[in-house]
Amino acid sequence: MRRTGFLRVLAIIGPGLIAANAGNDAPGIATYSSAGAQYGYSLLWAMLLIAFGVAIVQEMAARMGAVTGKGLTDLIRENFGVRWTLIAVIAFLIAASSTIVANFAGIGAALAFFGIPIYLSVPVIAALIWYLVVRGSYTAVERAFLAMSLVFLGYIASAFLARPDWSAVASGLRPRLQTDSGYILLLVALIGTTISPHMQLFVQSAVAEKGIRMRDYPLERLDVYLGSFFACTIATFIIITTGATLHRQGITIESAADAAMALRPLAGPYATALFSIGLFGASMLATGVLPLATAYAVSEAFGFERGVSRSFEEAPFFTGLFTVLLVIGALVALIPGINPIDLMIYSQVIQGILLPVTLLFIMRLVNDRDLMGDYVNSRLFNFAAWSVTVVVSILSVVLIVVTLLQAAGVIA
């Protein structure tokens, strides 16, 4: 009986872990690394609140997938009409495309540390991801994505190799605010990069495709909460690693690759290698999940057949869009002189616009009793969810304004 219960857990677990970890992509790792490099451990407390926010949002999306058997954009089209759906899909396509390129750049930078040129690594990885998703079943793809998530453990090891002052780390977990604009901007960026729209789209679609229903939902809720905790723990250890090394030496960085290379003289080659391996795994996972989440979203929005387990003949639009996003992302990343930092900035602005809209759609849908029946939010859960939605929405607006002002040279 115990074995049967354990096998049920293994059968259900997956969408929540994958979605949350896909948020720790190359732009995300760059943000966490910058937080540690610039402010040491003083932003660690924010990760406790962010973990709570991620768990709340992801749980609602997963629950809608289990109750309705449909993806988020499918429900948006049915309940709000084609116009709103089209606006959301266009914004998501733009944000996802630029972030896919940034993650291919992350793959190239990570493998360059091991002497593999970007013109070899990016096409090979793109081909492997395409073959995995297009030729594999949902179960095979999920297992591969879960295996990629294990690479994140390298960040925990690199943090210990950096030999941080653990009493200072504990002190950083106590909430405190600083008034300078850089600190506030990084605080907002931490929230924006950890709670991303593609995470909600992927987890809901994955739960629906996997056929998880409410009788198994307690296990899926566990999956969501474990994924949120694991992803935010990894982000915390990235901040600890760069706080213990780069911040102590006054080194600033612009990308995750910069952070990996800067670690070599401070924490040794093993820490650098582990950090690079983590960047590779994170970028590879996001490069698989982002185009997949986008293909799900667009196909659902316009009523096309979709699903990893369906063949090209059964779901030509879904498979074709996934292929196009992957190919374009890889080709753009190979353009000489391309600046992935600019791409991250633009994608962050678009996602900053899209995230509050996505959260408002989720809140409306998950509280619709005609749609959700007895599985609408409770009063207490609703209070927590609306608090997360309002705070994230306000901070997203702040991030958009500050990012645009910085890009225009109005502020430093």
Secondary structure, 3 states (H helix, E strand, C coil): CHHHHHHHHHHHCCHHHHHHHHCCCHHHHHHHHHHHHHHCCCCHHHHHHHHHHHHHHHHHHHHHHHHHCCCHHHHHHHHHCHHHHHHHHHHHHHHHHHHHHHHHHHHHHHHHCCCCCHHHHHHHHHHHHHHHHHHCCHHHHHHHHHHHHHCCHHHHHHHHHCCCCHHHHHHHCCCCCCCCHHHHHHHHHHHHHHCCHHHHHHHHHHHHHHCCCHHHHHHHHHHHHHHHHHHHHHHHHHHHHHHHHHHHHCCCCCCHHHHHHHHHHHHCHHHHHHHHHHHHHHHHHHHHHHHHHHHHHHHHHCCCCCCCCCCCCCCHHHHHHHHHHHHHHHHHHCCCCCCHHHHHHHHHHHHHHHHHHHHHHHHHHHCCHHHHHHHCCCHHHHHHHHHHHHHHHHHHHHHHHHHHHHHCCCCC
